[in-house]
Amino acid sequence: MDESFLPFSKIIEKLTTIQGEFTDEENGTHSYITDIEIDSPVELDVFFDKDGKLKIGTVPPLYYVDTTFRPSYHQIKFHAQKID
């Protein structure tokens, strides 16, 4: 897998570990994130790891090349919601 790509499971892990609470005592503000949604084009890399397990790697498009034919990107939509 290209070193720029992350395993899809790592992306989900990183997106779901957002603390969700931001405080600025100096300005007297306090904000909460209760849900997050991301809709983005992605490049996918499908490969087998050293144990023979199928893995999916993903990254936002790395290269924009001005040609008459552009690569076909995949689209991913991710929505996470905090449940109390």
Helices and strands as residue ranges (DSSP letters): E 6-7, H 8-15, E 21-24, E 29-32, E 35-48, E 54-59, E 74-81
